Amino acid sequence: MHPKLGKIVATEGASKTICEILGIPREWRHRCEDSFHLGHDDTQEALERRVDHLLKNDLLPSFNNKMTQLGSYGGGNHFGECEVVSVSDDPAMKEIAEVFGLRDGHVAFLSHCGSRGFGHNLAMNQFKTLQNHFTKLGAYPIQEMIKNLSTPHWERDEANNYIDDMALGANFLDCEPSADQR
């Protein structure tokens, strides 16, 4: 994938344009509850500004290479699994299965490929930012810092950057090329 396309994937998620380019049937997008994410201010522009900032300040090392890895598996907990679907008689479970297009006795493929190095880079930048922030607050030990990740210690800009980075990573994950596009 061209790096410019990777930037669009990260900022648009599974948009109509991206689905067409990657060969993803548009109707599949609606089977996912999170097919795209917006920035902290509910705009795509916030994400575009955030990517530009991260690239300008060299906070996304090997960005061009990472963008070529969309849809690849990688290592760690990434996997592909083929399963036979078994839907219970519970009406709620039947409804959920129907939403996802699953049918009892049919085969389904589960894939977890992660966001490869792109998500890792976003997370590490946020971790360093939080580590610096908590150090300024009184040098929390690492265990305290982890417990405090969800508390409102952040400044507004730090919180907005965190929200935007998580949206960028989630958008990248939402776009999986079809098998013939890989």
C-alpha positions, 0 to 999 in steps of 0.5 A: 500500500502506498504511504499516502493511502495508509494516511487516508486509511488511518484518518477515514477508516472504512470509508466508501473510498477506502473500501473500493480501493482495498476491494472490501465489499461496502456492505461488510462495513455495516457489520462492524460497529466501529467502521470508522472513528473521528477525532476528539472534536468529532471531525476527520480533520483532527485526525489529519492534523494529528497524523501530520504532527506525528510525521513532522515530529518523526513520532511514527518511525518507518511510517511508509513501511508500516503502511505497507503492512495493512492486512498482514498478520505479524507475530505475537497474538495475531492469528487466523482461525477457521470455525464451525458456527454453533448458534444457541436457541437463545433468541438474543444469540440468534439475533447477534449471529444474524447481524454478523451473517453467521449461520448455524453449521456453516464455517466462519473465519476469525482473523486478528491481525492487529495494527502491526507497527503503526499501532505500536508506535502510537501506543509507545508515543502515548506511553512516553507522554504519560510517563513524562506527565506522571513524572512531573506530578511526582514520579509515580512508580510504574504500577501507579502510573498504569492504574492512573491511566484513566484518571483525569490528570491530563491536560486538554491537549494531551487528552485530545492527542490520546483520543486522536491516536486511538482513533487513528489506530482503530481506523487502521484496524478497520480496513482489511483488504480482501484476499485477492488484494493482499 
